């Protein structure tokens, strides 16, 4: 469940964060918070399988954080998900 780890609406962005906005259309039955969290996870430290490097990095230090979600005006089931990435995630 990505939502518990990567959806952080209380997060306050830092001057050093790299900010991105993604337009998402969740699958039926998927809440926008889960879809936004999945974008943050899959574009940073998340993966669908266990990999040997999982124990080598600090999730809290490197994970992307979906910190805000807004509905797209005039569009049903479409959202803008705002994600903050720590600068250190990028080499």
HTML snippet that shows the backbone in 3Dmol.js (N, CA, C, O; Angstrom):
<script src="https://3Dmol.org/build/3Dmol-min.js"></script>
<div id="view" style="width:600px;height:400px;position:relative"></div>
<script>
const pdb = `
ATOM      1  N   UNK A   1       0.838  -1.186   0.000  1.00  0.00           N
ATOM      2  CA  UNK A   1       0.000   0.000   0.000  1.00  0.00           C
ATOM      3  C   UNK A   1       0.882   1.248   0.000  1.00  0.00           C
ATOM      4  O   UNK A   1       1.378   1.675   1.042  1.00  0.00           O
ATOM      5  N   UNK A   2       1.064   1.816  -1.176  1.00  0.00           N
ATOM      6  CA  UNK A   2       1.913   3.005  -1.327  1.00  0.00           C
ATOM      7  C   UNK A   2       1.403   4.200  -0.525  1.00  0.00           C
ATOM      8  O   UNK A   2       2.186   5.030  -0.064  1.00  0.00           O
ATOM      9  N   UNK A   3       0.094   4.278  -0.365  1.00  0.00           N
ATOM     10  CA  UNK A   3      -0.503   5.460   0.265  1.00  0.00           C
ATOM     11  C   UNK A   3       0.084   5.733   1.649  1.00  0.00           C
ATOM     12  O   UNK A   3       0.310   6.890   2.003  1.00  0.00           O
ATOM     13  N   UNK A   4       0.328   4.710   2.418  1.00  0.00           N
ATOM     14  CA  UNK A   4       0.831   4.888   3.781  1.00  0.00           C
ATOM     15  C   UNK A   4       2.242   5.459   3.820  1.00  0.00           C
ATOM     16  O   UNK A   4       2.610   6.132   4.782  1.00  0.00           O
ATOM     17  N   UNK A   5       3.026   5.201   2.794  1.00  0.00           N
ATOM     18  CA  UNK A   5       4.432   5.614   2.788  1.00  0.00           C
ATOM     19  C   UNK A   5       4.695   6.852   1.939  1.00  0.00           C
ATOM     20  O   UNK A   5       5.502   7.698   2.325  1.00  0.00           O
ATOM     21  N   UNK A   6       4.041   6.973   0.807  1.00  0.00           N
ATOM     22  CA  UNK A   6       4.395   8.014  -0.160  1.00  0.00           C
ATOM     23  C   UNK A   6       3.394   9.168  -0.265  1.00  0.00           C
ATOM     24  O   UNK A   6       3.700  10.186  -0.885  1.00  0.00           O
ATOM     25  N   UNK A   7       2.212   9.028   0.326  1.00  0.00           N
ATOM     26  CA  UNK A   7       1.257  10.141   0.343  1.00  0.00           C
ATOM     27  C   UNK A   7       1.405  10.859   1.676  1.00  0.00           C
ATOM     28  O   UNK A   7       1.037  10.326   2.723  1.00  0.00           O
ATOM     29  N   UNK A   8       1.948  12.076   1.632  1.00  0.00           N
ATOM     30  CA  UNK A   8       2.256  12.819   2.858  1.00  0.00           C
ATOM     31  C   UNK A   8       1.739  14.251   2.740  1.00  0.00           C
ATOM     32  O   UNK A   8       2.518  15.173   2.497  1.00  0.00           O
ATOM     33  N   UNK A   9       0.426  14.445   2.911  1.00  0.00           N
ATOM     34  CA  UNK A   9      -0.148  15.785   2.742  1.00  0.00           C
ATOM     35  C   UNK A   9       0.361  16.797   3.761  1.00  0.00           C
ATOM     36  O   UNK A   9       0.224  18.002   3.548  1.00  0.00           O
ATOM     37  N   UNK A  10       0.936  16.342   4.845  1.00  0.00           N
ATOM     38  CA  UNK A  10       1.480  17.259   5.856  1.00  0.00           C
ATOM     39  C   UNK A  10       2.898  17.722   5.522  1.00  0.00           C
ATOM     40  O   UNK A  10       3.447  18.584   6.209  1.00  0.00           O
ATOM     41  N   UNK A  11       3.489  17.157   4.475  1.00  0.00           N
ATOM     42  CA  UNK A  11       4.873  17.484   4.123  1.00  0.00           C
ATOM     43  C   UNK A  11       4.982  18.926   3.636  1.00  0.00           C
ATOM     44  O   UNK A  11       4.192  19.375   2.806  1.00  0.00           O
ATOM     45  N   UNK A  12       5.957  19.633   4.157  1.00  0.00           N
ATOM     46  CA  UNK A  12       6.253  20.992   3.705  1.00  0.00           C
ATOM     47  C   UNK A  12       7.495  20.936   2.823  1.00  0.00           C
ATOM     48  O   UNK A  12       8.558  20.494   3.258  1.00  0.00           O
ATOM     49  N   UNK A  13       7.351  21.384   1.591  1.00  0.00           N
ATOM     50  CA  UNK A  13       8.470  21.296   0.655  1.00  0.00           C
ATOM     51  C   UNK A  13       9.646  22.141   1.137  1.00  0.00           C
ATOM     52  O   UNK A  13       9.490  23.141   1.838  1.00  0.00           O
ATOM     53  N   UNK A  14      10.834  21.687   0.724  1.00  0.00           N
ATOM     54  CA  UNK A  14      12.078  22.371   1.076  1.00  0.00           C
ATOM     55  C   UNK A  14      12.621  23.093  -0.157  1.00  0.00           C
ATOM     56  O   UNK A  14      12.272  22.757  -1.289  1.00  0.00           O
ATOM     57  N   UNK A  15      13.468  24.075   0.074  1.00  0.00           N
ATOM     58  CA  UNK A  15      14.096  24.799  -1.035  1.00  0.00           C
ATOM     59  C   UNK A  15      14.934  23.877  -1.912  1.00  0.00           C
ATOM     60  O   UNK A  15      15.150  24.166  -3.089  1.00  0.00           O
ATOM     61  N   UNK A  16      15.404  22.776  -1.348  1.00  0.00           N
ATOM     62  CA  UNK A  16      16.262  21.853  -2.088  1.00  0.00           C
ATOM     63  C   UNK A  16      15.483  20.749  -2.802  1.00  0.00           C
ATOM     64  O   UNK A  16      16.075  19.976  -3.555  1.00  0.00           O
ATOM     65  N   UNK A  17      14.183  20.658  -2.587  1.00  0.00           N
ATOM     66  CA  UNK A  17      13.379  19.634  -3.256  1.00  0.00           C
ATOM     67  C   UNK A  17      13.219  19.957  -4.738  1.00  0.00           C
ATOM     68  O   UNK A  17      13.200  21.120  -5.141  1.00  0.00           O
ATOM     69  N   UNK A  18      13.107  18.916  -5.523  1.00  0.00           N
ATOM     70  CA  UNK A  18      12.753  19.052  -6.931  1.00  0.00           C
ATOM     71  C   UNK A  18      11.262  18.743  -7.013  1.00  0.00           C
ATOM     72  O   UNK A  18      10.825  17.656  -6.635  1.00  0.00           O
ATOM     73  N   UNK A  19      10.488  19.700  -7.507  1.00  0.00           N
ATOM     74  CA  UNK A  19       9.032  19.575  -7.515  1.00  0.00           C
ATOM     75  C   UNK A  19       8.523  19.224  -8.904  1.00  0.00           C
ATOM     76  O   UNK A  19       9.013  19.732  -9.913  1.00  0.00           O
ATOM     77  N   UNK A  20       7.532  18.345  -8.933  1.00  0.00           N
ATOM     78  CA  UNK A  20       6.938  17.925 -10.202  1.00  0.00           C
ATOM     79  C   UNK A  20       5.427  17.824 -10.033  1.00  0.00           C
ATOM     80  O   UNK A  20       4.923  17.616  -8.930  1.00  0.00           O
ATOM     81  N   UNK A  21       4.718  17.974 -11.142  1.00  0.00           N
ATOM     82  CA  UNK A  21       3.264  17.819 -11.154  1.00  0.00           C
ATOM     83  C   UNK A  21       2.915  16.789 -12.221  1.00  0.00           C
ATOM     84  O   UNK A  21       3.404  16.862 -13.348  1.00  0.00           O
ATOM     85  N   UNK A  22       2.075  15.839 -11.866  1.00  0.00           N
ATOM     86  CA  UNK A  22       1.667  14.773 -12.772  1.00  0.00           C
ATOM     87  C   UNK A  22       0.150  14.777 -12.901  1.00  0.00           C
ATOM     88  O   UNK A  22      -0.567  14.882 -11.906  1.00  0.00           O
ATOM     89  N   UNK A  23      -0.323  14.664 -14.117  1.00  0.00           N
ATOM     90  CA  UNK A  23      -1.769  14.508 -14.344  1.00  0.00           C
ATOM     91  C   UNK A  23      -2.052  13.015 -14.350  1.00  0.00           C
ATOM     92  O   UNK A  23      -1.464  12.267 -15.131  1.00  0.00           O
ATOM     93  N   UNK A  24      -2.956  12.587 -13.477  1.00  0.00           N
ATOM     94  CA  UNK A  24      -3.240  11.157 -13.362  1.00  0.00           C
ATOM     95  C   UNK A  24      -4.735  10.894 -13.497  1.00  0.00           C
ATOM     96  O   UNK A  24      -5.571  11.723 -13.137  1.00  0.00           O
ATOM     97  N   UNK A  25      -5.040   9.724 -14.022  1.00  0.00           N
ATOM     98  CA  UNK A  25      -6.403   9.216 -14.088  1.00  0.00           C
ATOM     99  C   UNK A  25      -6.397   7.860 -13.397  1.00  0.00           C
ATOM    100  O   UNK A  25      -6.002   6.864 -14.003  1.00  0.00           O
ATOM    101  N   UNK A  26      -6.827   7.804 -12.141  1.00  0.00           N
ATOM    102  CA  UNK A  26      -6.813   6.527 -11.423  1.00  0.00           C
ATOM    103  C   UNK A  26      -7.751   5.506 -12.064  1.00  0.00           C
ATOM    104  O   UNK A  26      -8.773   5.867 -12.649  1.00  0.00           O
ATOM    105  N   UNK A  27      -7.394   4.245 -11.948  1.00  0.00           N
ATOM    106  CA  UNK A  27      -8.277   3.180 -12.395  1.00  0.00           C
ATOM    107  C   UNK A  27      -9.536   3.191 -11.535  1.00  0.00           C
ATOM    108  O   UNK A  27      -9.500   3.674 -10.403  1.00  0.00           O
ATOM    109  N   UNK A  28     -10.644   2.670 -12.050  1.00  0.00           N
ATOM    110  CA  UNK A  28     -11.872   2.628 -11.247  1.00  0.00           C
ATOM    111  C   UNK A  28     -11.622   1.945  -9.900  1.00  0.00           C
ATOM    112  O   UNK A  28     -11.007   0.881  -9.830  1.00  0.00           O
ATOM    113  N   UNK A  29     -12.106   2.575  -8.846  1.00  0.00           N
ATOM    114  CA  UNK A  29     -11.958   2.016  -7.505  1.00  0.00           C
ATOM    115  C   UNK A  29     -10.688   2.411  -6.783  1.00  0.00           C
ATOM    116  O   UNK A  29     -10.535   2.116  -5.598  1.00  0.00           O
ATOM    117  N   UNK A  30      -9.765   3.079  -7.479  1.00  0.00           N
ATOM    118  CA  UNK A  30      -8.505   3.505  -6.858  1.00  0.00           C
ATOM    119  C   UNK A  30      -8.644   4.968  -6.449  1.00  0.00           C
ATOM    120  O   UNK A  30      -8.904   5.824  -7.295  1.00  0.00           O
ATOM    121  N   UNK A  31      -8.474   5.265  -5.158  1.00  0.00           N
ATOM    122  CA  UNK A  31      -8.578   6.663  -4.727  1.00  0.00           C
ATOM    123  C   UNK A  31      -7.415   7.496  -5.262  1.00  0.00           C
ATOM    124  O   UNK A  31      -6.328   6.960  -5.477  1.00  0.00           O
ATOM    125  N   UNK A  32      -7.622   8.791  -5.480  1.00  0.00           N
ATOM    126  CA  UNK A  32      -6.549   9.631  -6.019  1.00  0.00           C
ATOM    127  C   UNK A  32      -5.304   9.660  -5.134  1.00  0.00           C
ATOM    128  O   UNK A  32      -4.193   9.810  -5.640  1.00  0.00           O
ATOM    129  N   UNK A  33      -5.476   9.518  -3.827  1.00  0.00           N
ATOM    130  CA  UNK A  33      -4.316   9.502  -2.925  1.00  0.00           C
ATOM    131  C   UNK A  33      -3.418   8.296  -3.187  1.00  0.00           C
ATOM    132  O   UNK A  33      -2.192   8.400  -3.132  1.00  0.00           O
ATOM    133  N   UNK A  34      -4.032   7.160  -3.469  1.00  0.00           N
ATOM    134  CA  UNK A  34      -3.257   5.957  -3.778  1.00  0.00           C
ATOM    135  C   UNK A  34      -2.558   6.106  -5.128  1.00  0.00           C
ATOM    136  O   UNK A  34      -1.409   5.693  -5.278  1.00  0.00           O
ATOM    137  N   UNK A  35      -3.244   6.695  -6.112  1.00  0.00           N
ATOM    138  CA  UNK A  35      -2.638   6.904  -7.427  1.00  0.00           C
ATOM    139  C   UNK A  35      -1.465   7.877  -7.333  1.00  0.00           C
ATOM    140  O   UNK A  35      -0.413   7.635  -7.924  1.00  0.00           O
ATOM    141  N   UNK A  36      -1.635   8.968  -6.600  1.00  0.00           N
ATOM    142  CA  UNK A  36      -0.546   9.933  -6.417  1.00  0.00           C
ATOM    143  C   UNK A  36       0.633   9.328  -5.689  1.00  0.00           C
ATOM    144  O   UNK A  36       1.787   9.580  -6.038  1.00  0.00           O
ATOM    145  N   UNK A  37       0.341   8.526  -4.674  1.00  0.00           N
ATOM    146  CA  UNK A  37       1.408   7.851  -3.936  1.00  0.00           C
ATOM    147  C   UNK A  37       2.151   6.863  -4.833  1.00  0.00           C
ATOM    148  O   UNK A  37       3.370   6.724  -4.728  1.00  0.00           O
ATOM    149  N   UNK A  38       1.424   6.179  -5.711  1.00  0.00           N
ATOM    150  CA  UNK A  38       2.063   5.229  -6.628  1.00  0.00           C
ATOM    151  C   UNK A  38       3.001   5.948  -7.590  1.00  0.00           C
ATOM    152  O   UNK A  38       4.083   5.445  -7.893  1.00  0.00           O
ATOM    153  N   UNK A  39       2.595   7.120  -8.072  1.00  0.00           N
ATOM    154  CA  UNK A  39       3.471   7.909  -8.946  1.00  0.00           C
ATOM    155  C   UNK A  39       4.743   8.295  -8.192  1.00  0.00           C
ATOM    156  O   UNK A  39       5.847   8.156  -8.719  1.00  0.00           O
ATOM    157  N   UNK A  40       4.587   8.778  -6.965  1.00  0.00           N
ATOM    158  CA  UNK A  40       5.750   9.172  -6.159  1.00  0.00           C
ATOM    159  C   UNK A  40       6.668   7.984  -5.899  1.00  0.00           C
ATOM    160  O   UNK A  40       7.891   8.112  -5.961  1.00  0.00           O
ATOM    161  N   UNK A  41       6.081   6.840  -5.610  1.00  0.00           N
ATOM    162  CA  UNK A  41       6.872   5.646  -5.320  1.00  0.00           C
ATOM    163  C   UNK A  41       7.622   5.153  -6.551  1.00  0.00           C
ATOM    164  O   UNK A  41       8.842   4.990  -6.524  1.00  0.00           O
ATOM    165  N   UNK A  42       6.885   4.920  -7.621  1.00  0.00           N
ATOM    166  CA  UNK A  42       7.488   4.324  -8.811  1.00  0.00           C
ATOM    167  C   UNK A  42       8.489   5.243  -9.498  1.00  0.00           C
ATOM    168  O   UNK A  42       9.326   4.775 -10.271  1.00  0.00           O
ATOM    169  N   UNK A  43       8.415   6.538  -9.229  1.00  0.00           N
ATOM    170  CA  UNK A  43       9.377   7.461  -9.837  1.00  0.00           C
ATOM    171  C   UNK A  43      10.524   7.792  -8.885  1.00  0.00           C
ATOM    172  O   UNK A  43      11.360   8.644  -9.187  1.00  0.00           O
ATOM    173  N   UNK A  44      10.562   7.121  -7.741  1.00  0.00           N
ATOM    174  CA  UNK A  44      11.679   7.354  -6.808  1.00  0.00           C
ATOM    175  C   UNK A  44      12.203   6.025  -6.282  1.00  0.00           C
ATOM    176  O   UNK A  44      13.021   5.388  -6.946  1.00  0.00           O
ATOM    177  N   UNK A  45      11.759   5.594  -5.121  1.00  0.00           N
ATOM    178  CA  UNK A  45      12.350   4.413  -4.485  1.00  0.00           C
ATOM    179  C   UNK A  45      11.481   3.171  -4.523  1.00  0.00           C
ATOM    180  O   UNK A  45      11.944   2.098  -4.135  1.00  0.00           O
ATOM    181  N   UNK A  46      10.247   3.273  -4.973  1.00  0.00           N
ATOM    182  CA  UNK A  46       9.348   2.124  -4.964  1.00  0.00           C
ATOM    183  C   UNK A  46       9.602   1.189  -6.126  1.00  0.00           C
ATOM    184  O   UNK A  46      10.121   1.590  -7.168  1.00  0.00           O
ATOM    185  N   UNK A  47       9.229  -0.058  -5.932  1.00  0.00           N
ATOM    186  CA  UNK A  47       9.321  -1.055  -6.991  1.00  0.00           C
ATOM    187  C   UNK A  47       8.291  -2.141  -6.710  1.00  0.00           C
ATOM    188  O   UNK A  47       7.865  -2.312  -5.568  1.00  0.00           O
ATOM    189  N   UNK A  48       7.901  -2.854  -7.717  1.00  0.00           N
ATOM    190  CA  UNK A  48       6.872  -3.875  -7.555  1.00  0.00           C
ATOM    191  C   UNK A  48       7.425  -5.190  -7.025  1.00  0.00           C
ATOM    192  O   UNK A  48       6.659  -6.102  -6.713  1.00  0.00           O
ATOM    193  N   UNK A  49       8.734  -5.297  -6.921  1.00  0.00           N
ATOM    194  CA  UNK A  49       9.342  -6.536  -6.456  1.00  0.00           C
ATOM    195  C   UNK A  49      10.464  -6.229  -5.474  1.00  0.00           C
ATOM    196  O   UNK A  49      10.960  -5.104  -5.421  1.00  0.00           O
ATOM    197  N   UNK A  50      10.855  -7.213  -4.714  1.00  0.00           N
ATOM    198  CA  UNK A  50      11.966  -7.046  -3.783  1.00  0.00           C
ATOM    199  C   UNK A  50      13.279  -7.119  -4.557  1.00  0.00           C
ATOM    200  O   UNK A  50      13.484  -8.024  -5.367  1.00  0.00           O
ATOM    201  N   UNK A  51      14.161  -6.162  -4.302  1.00  0.00           N
ATOM    202  CA  UNK A  51      15.468  -6.152  -4.945  1.00  0.00           C
ATOM    203  C   UNK A  51      16.549  -6.107  -3.876  1.00  0.00           C
ATOM    204  O   UNK A  51      16.303  -5.657  -2.757  1.00  0.00           O
ATOM    205  N   UNK A  52      17.730  -6.565  -4.215  1.00  0.00           N
ATOM    206  CA  UNK A  52      18.791  -6.692  -3.216  1.00  0.00           C
ATOM    207  C   UNK A  52      19.243  -5.349  -2.665  1.00  0.00           C
ATOM    208  O   UNK A  52      19.822  -5.299  -1.580  1.00  0.00           O
ATOM    209  N   UNK A  53      18.994  -4.262  -3.384  1.00  0.00           N
ATOM    210  CA  UNK A  53      19.434  -2.944  -2.916  1.00  0.00           C
ATOM    211  C   UNK A  53      18.479  -2.314  -1.903  1.00  0.00           C
ATOM    212  O   UNK A  53      18.766  -1.238  -1.379  1.00  0.00           O
ATOM    213  N   UNK A  54      17.353  -2.963  -1.620  1.00  0.00           N
ATOM    214  CA  UNK A  54      16.368  -2.389  -0.694  1.00  0.00           C
ATOM    215  C   UNK A  54      16.978  -1.986   0.644  1.00  0.00           C
ATOM    216  O   UNK A  54      16.614  -0.951   1.202  1.00  0.00           O
ATOM    217  N   UNK A  55      17.888  -2.782   1.156  1.00  0.00           N
ATOM    218  CA  UNK A  55      18.474  -2.500   2.463  1.00  0.00           C
ATOM    219  C   UNK A  55      19.627  -1.518   2.428  1.00  0.00           C
ATOM    220  O   UNK A  55      20.158  -1.158   3.478  1.00  0.00           O
ATOM    221  N   UNK A  56      20.027  -1.074   1.244  1.00  0.00           N
ATOM    222  CA  UNK A  56      21.200  -0.206   1.131  1.00  0.00           C
ATOM    223  C   UNK A  56      20.872   1.278   1.191  1.00  0.00           C
ATOM    224  O   UNK A  56      21.765   2.094   1.415  1.00  0.00           O
ATOM    225  N   UNK A  57      19.623   1.640   0.999  1.00  0.00           N
ATOM    226  CA  UNK A  57      19.274   3.061   0.959  1.00  0.00           C
ATOM    227  C   UNK A  57      18.235   3.388   2.022  1.00  0.00           C
ATOM    228  O   UNK A  57      17.463   2.526   2.442  1.00  0.00           O
ATOM    229  N   UNK A  58      18.228   4.623   2.440  1.00  0.00           N
ATOM    230  CA  UNK A  58      17.271   5.105   3.423  1.00  0.00           C
ATOM    231  C   UNK A  58      16.009   5.581   2.708  1.00  0.00           C
ATOM    232  O   UNK A  58      16.033   6.570   1.976  1.00  0.00           O
ATOM    233  N   UNK A  59      14.919   4.873   2.926  1.00  0.00           N
ATOM    234  CA  UNK A  59      13.660   5.228   2.275  1.00  0.00           C
ATOM    235  C   UNK A  59      13.250   6.654   2.619  1.00  0.00           C
ATOM    236  O   UNK A  59      12.869   7.416   1.731  1.00  0.00           O
ATOM    237  N   UNK A  60      13.320   7.021   3.878  1.00  0.00           N
ATOM    238  CA  UNK A  60      12.899   8.365   4.275  1.00  0.00           C
ATOM    239  C   UNK A  60      13.748   9.455   3.641  1.00  0.00           C
ATOM    240  O   UNK A  60      13.269  10.567   3.416  1.00  0.00           O
ATOM    241  N   UNK A  61      14.991   9.147   3.356  1.00  0.00           N
ATOM    242  CA  UNK A  61      15.875  10.158   2.763  1.00  0.00           C
ATOM    243  C   UNK A  61      15.627  10.337   1.265  1.00  0.00           C
ATOM    244  O   UNK A  61      15.705  11.454   0.755  1.00  0.00           O
ATOM    245  N   UNK A  62      15.335   9.261   0.567  1.00  0.00           N
ATOM    246  CA  UNK A  62      15.300   9.303  -0.889  1.00  0.00           C
ATOM    247  C   UNK A  62      13.907   9.228  -1.524  1.00  0.00           C
ATOM    248  O   UNK A  62      13.782   9.455  -2.728  1.00  0.00           O
ATOM    249  N   UNK A  63      12.882   8.924  -0.771  1.00  0.00           N
ATOM    250  CA  UNK A  63      11.568   8.713  -1.399  1.00  0.00           C
ATOM    251  C   UNK A  63      10.953  10.014  -1.913  1.00  0.00           C
ATOM    252  O   UNK A  63      11.165  11.089  -1.352  1.00  0.00           O
ATOM    253  N   UNK A  64      10.194   9.885  -2.984  1.00  0.00           N
ATOM    254  CA  UNK A  64       9.370  10.990  -3.440  1.00  0.00           C
ATOM    255  C   UNK A  64       8.138  11.068  -2.554  1.00  0.00           C
ATOM    256  O   UNK A  64       7.696  10.060  -2.002  1.00  0.00           O
ATOM    257  N   UNK A  65       7.590  12.255  -2.420  1.00  0.00           N
ATOM    258  CA  UNK A  65       6.430  12.449  -1.547  1.00  0.00           C
ATOM    259  C   UNK A  65       5.317  13.161  -2.309  1.00  0.00           C
ATOM    260  O   UNK A  65       5.498  14.284  -2.781  1.00  0.00           O
ATOM    261  N   UNK A  66       4.179  12.511  -2.423  1.00  0.00           N
ATOM    262  CA  UNK A  66       3.001  13.161  -2.990  1.00  0.00           C
ATOM    263  C   UNK A  66       2.401  14.008  -1.869  1.00  0.00           C
ATOM    264  O   UNK A  66       1.831  13.481  -0.914  1.00  0.00           O
ATOM    265  N   UNK A  67       2.538  15.327  -2.000  1.00  0.00           N
ATOM    266  CA  UNK A  67       2.145  16.210  -0.907  1.00  0.00           C
ATOM    267  C   UNK A  67       0.854  16.988  -1.172  1.00  0.00           C
ATOM    268  O   UNK A  67       0.333  17.640  -0.268  1.00  0.00           O
ATOM    269  N   UNK A  68       0.338  16.925  -2.392  1.00  0.00           N
ATOM    270  CA  UNK A  68      -0.913  17.627  -2.684  1.00  0.00           C
ATOM    271  C   UNK A  68      -1.560  17.005  -3.913  1.00  0.00           C
ATOM    272  O   UNK A  68      -0.877  16.531  -4.821  1.00  0.00           O
ATOM    273  N   UNK A  69      -2.886  17.015  -3.927  1.00  0.00           N
ATOM    274  CA  UNK A  69      -3.658  16.500  -5.061  1.00  0.00           C
ATOM    275  C   UNK A  69      -4.818  17.452  -5.302  1.00  0.00           C
ATOM    276  O   UNK A  69      -5.535  17.822  -4.372  1.00  0.00           O
ATOM    277  N   UNK A  70      -4.996  17.846  -6.559  1.00  0.00           N
ATOM    278  CA  UNK A  70      -6.102  18.732  -6.927  1.00  0.00           C
ATOM    279  C   UNK A  70      -6.861  18.115  -8.094  1.00  0.00           C
ATOM    280  O   UNK A  70      -6.242  17.586  -9.018  1.00  0.00           O
ATOM    281  N   UNK A  71      -8.184  18.172  -8.069  1.00  0.00           N
ATOM    282  CA  UNK A  71      -8.938  17.693  -9.232  1.00  0.00           C
ATOM    283  C   UNK A  71      -8.714  18.616 -10.427  1.00  0.00           C
ATOM    284  O   UNK A  71      -8.535  19.823 -10.266  1.00  0.00           O
ATOM    285  N   UNK A  72      -8.726  18.040 -11.619  1.00  0.00           N
ATOM    286  CA  UNK A  72      -8.611  18.827 -12.846  1.00  0.00           C
ATOM    287  C   UNK A  72      -9.991  19.407 -13.144  1.00  0.00           C
ATOM    288  O   UNK A  72     -10.971  18.670 -13.251  1.00  0.00           O
ATOM    289  N   UNK A  73     -10.060  20.716 -13.276  1.00  0.00           N
ATOM    290  CA  UNK A  73     -11.339  21.393 -13.517  1.00  0.00           C
ATOM    291  C   UNK A  73     -11.980  20.899 -14.811  1.00  0.00           C
ATOM    292  O   UNK A  73     -11.339  20.868 -15.862  1.00  0.00           O
ATOM    293  N   UNK A  74     -13.236  20.520 -14.722  1.00  0.00           N
ATOM    294  CA  UNK A  74     -13.987  20.107 -15.899  1.00  0.00           C
ATOM    295  C   UNK A  74     -13.713  18.693 -16.376  1.00  0.00           C
ATOM    296  O   UNK A  74     -14.261  18.274 -17.395  1.00  0.00           O
ATOM    297  N   UNK A  75     -12.880  17.950 -15.666  1.00  0.00           N
ATOM    298  CA  UNK A  75     -12.544  16.580 -16.074  1.00  0.00           C
ATOM    299  C   UNK A  75     -12.917  15.609 -14.959  1.00  0.00           C
ATOM    300  O   UNK A  75     -12.550  15.806 -13.801  1.00  0.00           O
ATOM    301  N   UNK A  76     -13.640  14.578 -15.317  1.00  0.00           N
ATOM    302  CA  UNK A  76     -14.047  13.590 -14.327  1.00  0.00           C
ATOM    303  C   UNK A  76     -12.908  12.607 -14.047  1.00  0.00           C
ATOM    304  O   UNK A  76     -12.284  12.088 -14.973  1.00  0.00           O
ATOM    305  N   UNK A  77     -12.648  12.362 -12.785  1.00  0.00           N
ATOM    306  CA  UNK A  77     -11.658  11.379 -12.336  1.00  0.00           C
ATOM    307  C   UNK A  77     -10.247  11.665 -12.856  1.00  0.00           C
ATOM    308  O   UNK A  77      -9.496  10.735 -13.149  1.00  0.00           O
ATOM    309  N   UNK A  78      -9.888  12.934 -12.970  1.00  0.00           N
ATOM    310  CA  UNK A  78      -8.524  13.311 -13.326  1.00  0.00           C
ATOM    311  C   UNK A  78      -8.006  14.280 -12.276  1.00  0.00           C
ATOM    312  O   UNK A  78      -8.737  15.141 -11.784  1.00  0.00           O
ATOM    313  N   UNK A  79      -6.728  14.122 -11.944  1.00  0.00           N
ATOM    314  CA  UNK A  79      -6.139  14.887 -10.854  1.00  0.00           C
ATOM    315  C   UNK A  79      -4.730  15.332 -11.212  1.00  0.00           C
ATOM    316  O   UNK A  79      -4.049  14.701 -12.020  1.00  0.00           O
ATOM    317  N   UNK A  80      -4.306  16.428 -10.597  1.00  0.00           N
ATOM    318  CA  UNK A  80      -2.907  16.838 -10.639  1.00  0.00           C
ATOM    319  C   UNK A  80      -2.310  16.435  -9.301  1.00  0.00           C
ATOM    320  O   UNK A  80      -2.763  16.884  -8.248  1.00  0.00           O
ATOM    321  N   UNK A  81      -1.302  15.596  -9.348  1.00  0.00           N
ATOM    322  CA  UNK A  81      -0.617  15.134  -8.145  1.00  0.00           C
ATOM    323  C   UNK A  81       0.741  15.816  -8.082  1.00  0.00           C
ATOM    324  O   UNK A  81       1.529  15.749  -9.025  1.00  0.00           O
ATOM    325  N   UNK A  82       1.000  16.465  -6.973  1.00  0.00           N
ATOM    326  CA  UNK A  82       2.250  17.194  -6.775  1.00  0.00           C
ATOM    327  C   UNK A  82       3.204  16.330  -5.964  1.00  0.00           C
ATOM    328  O   UNK A  82       2.857  15.838  -4.890  1.00  0.00           O
ATOM    329  N   UNK A  83       4.408  16.153  -6.492  1.00  0.00           N
ATOM    330  CA  UNK A  83       5.401  15.282  -5.861  1.00  0.00           C
ATOM    331  C   UNK A  83       6.682  16.063  -5.618  1.00  0.00           C
ATOM    332  O   UNK A  83       7.163  16.783  -6.493  1.00  0.00           O
ATOM    333  N   UNK A  84       7.225  15.909  -4.421  1.00  0.00           N
ATOM    334  CA  UNK A  84       8.513  16.508  -4.058  1.00  0.00           C
ATOM    335  C   UNK A  84       9.551  15.398  -3.982  1.00  0.00           C
ATOM    336  O   UNK A  84       9.347  14.375  -3.327  1.00  0.00           O
ATOM    337  N   UNK A  85      10.664  15.620  -4.662  1.00  0.00           N
ATOM    338  CA  UNK A  85      11.774  14.669  -4.634  1.00  0.00           C
ATOM    339  C   UNK A  85      12.961  15.309  -3.933  1.00  0.00           C
ATOM    340  O   UNK A  85      13.265  16.475  -4.181  1.00  0.00           O
ATOM    341  N   UNK A  86      13.636  14.569  -3.062  1.00  0.00           N
ATOM    342  CA  UNK A  86      14.846  15.127  -2.458  1.00  0.00           C
ATOM    343  C   UNK A  86      15.940  15.255  -3.520  1.00  0.00           C
ATOM    344  O   UNK A  86      16.098  14.378  -4.369  1.00  0.00           O
ATOM    345  N   UNK A  87      16.671  16.327  -3.465  1.00  0.00           N
ATOM    346  CA  UNK A  87      17.738  16.586  -4.432  1.00  0.00           C
ATOM    347  C   UNK A  87      18.712  15.413  -4.523  1.00  0.00           C
ATOM    348  O   UNK A  87      19.190  15.083  -5.608  1.00  0.00           O
ATOM    349  N   UNK A  88      19.006  14.786  -3.388  1.00  0.00           N
ATOM    350  CA  UNK A  88      19.982  13.691  -3.349  1.00  0.00           C
ATOM    351  C   UNK A  88      19.531  12.442  -4.094  1.00  0.00           C
ATOM    352  O   UNK A  88      20.347  11.559  -4.359  1.00  0.00           O
ATOM    353  N   UNK A  89      18.251  12.350  -4.436  1.00  0.00           N
ATOM    354  CA  UNK A  89      17.772  11.191  -5.189  1.00  0.00           C
ATOM    355  C   UNK A  89      18.418  11.133  -6.567  1.00  0.00           C
ATOM    356  O   UNK A  89      18.633  10.054  -7.121  1.00  0.00           O
ATOM    357  N   UNK A  90      18.725  12.307  -7.113  1.00  0.00           N
ATOM    358  CA  UNK A  90      19.273  12.391  -8.462  1.00  0.00           C
ATOM    359  C   UNK A  90      20.788  12.501  -8.407  1.00  0.00           C
ATOM    360  O   UNK A  90      21.341  13.315  -7.667  1.00  0.00           O
ATOM    361  N   UNK A  91      21.437  11.688  -9.185  1.00  0.00           N
ATOM    362  CA  UNK A  91      22.906  11.662  -9.168  1.00  0.00           C
ATOM    363  C   UNK A  91      23.486  12.763 -10.010  1.00  0.00           C
ATOM    364  O   UNK A  91      24.707  12.888 -10.107  1.00  0.00           O
TER     365      UNK A  91
END
`;
const viewer = $3Dmol.createViewer("view");
viewer.addModel(pdb, "pdb");
viewer.setStyle({}, {cartoon: {color: "spectrum"}});
viewer.zoomTo();
viewer.render();
</script>
